[in-house]
Amino acid sequence: MKEIVSVSKLLYDRGYITSKEGNLSYRVGNEILITPSGKPKWNLSPDDIVRVNINKLKEGERGEASSEVFTHMSFYLSNPDARCILHAHPTNVISLNLIGYDFKNLILPEMEYFLGEIYVSDYATPGTPEGAKVVEGIKNDVVVLPKHGVLIKSKENLWDAFYKLEVLEKGSRIILNYLLYKEGKK
């Protein structure tokens, strides 16, 4: 739980989320430990982390858990090897998505090496049952959620997921700068 708190604060400090957006989780057996709904990520404590039983989630009960807990559950059920999930709203990734950039057209070797193929899901309103459905069956480590953000899974820990986010956001910033430069040369 301390790791969820530490990574949440770092996501906020780096500008990958604002106070109440984004969420992080760990799967432990038949439970998901996840950040709470509506609490500032820079001010969480281990006591704030919510435990939710997956069977209760399947019945629609989320308690105080993030509204995205159903999306986390769907991604976990599709990826039995996933240990944790990070959801953030990185500016450059979202900007590239909004201009229609094809994330399969990676031009940076670091992104290909560390992230693998980036999947862009269909659009769904965040925090809805449809939001959970758009990630069903997706096996990629990195999923861009159109107009919204990213989901990143890790088999290791949240620090690994955070590192993937850093690679994704830095690469996206470089690509966006390149595209702006190229457009300015016309």
C-alpha positions, 0 to 999 in steps of 0.5 A: 500500500505504501508503494501505491501512495508513493507512486500516486504522489510522484504521478501528481508531482510529475504532472501525469495526473491532477489531484483527483484523477488517475488511479493505481491498483494491485491485484492480490488473490481475489482482491484489488487494492486501489486508490479511493474515489475523489481523494487527492493523490498527493495526499494519500496514506496507506489507510486510504487504499481500498480493498475490493473483492472481485466477486463483489465488483462483478455484482457492481459493488465498488464501495469507496474505490475509484470509479475506474475499478471496473476497468482495472478488473476487466484488464486484470481478468484479461491479463492473469499475469498482471500484478498491478495497473497504473492509470494516468492522464499524460499530456503529450500522449493525449495530445498525440491521440487527439491529433490522430497519431498512430501509436503503431508508427513508433519512431523511437527505439526506446518506446518499441523496446520498453513498451512493446506494441501500444494498443489504442482502445475504442472510446468509452466514457471513463468510469462506465461499464463501457469503459471496462469493456473496451479493455477486455481481451487486450494483452498489451502492457500499454493501452491508450484510452482515447481522449482520456489517458493510458492504462499500463500494466506490470507483472512486477510492481508500480515502479515498473509501470511508472517507468513505462509511463515515463518512456511513453510520455517522453517519447510522445513529447519528442514525437509531438515536437517533431510533428510540430517542427515538420508542420512548421517547415511547410 
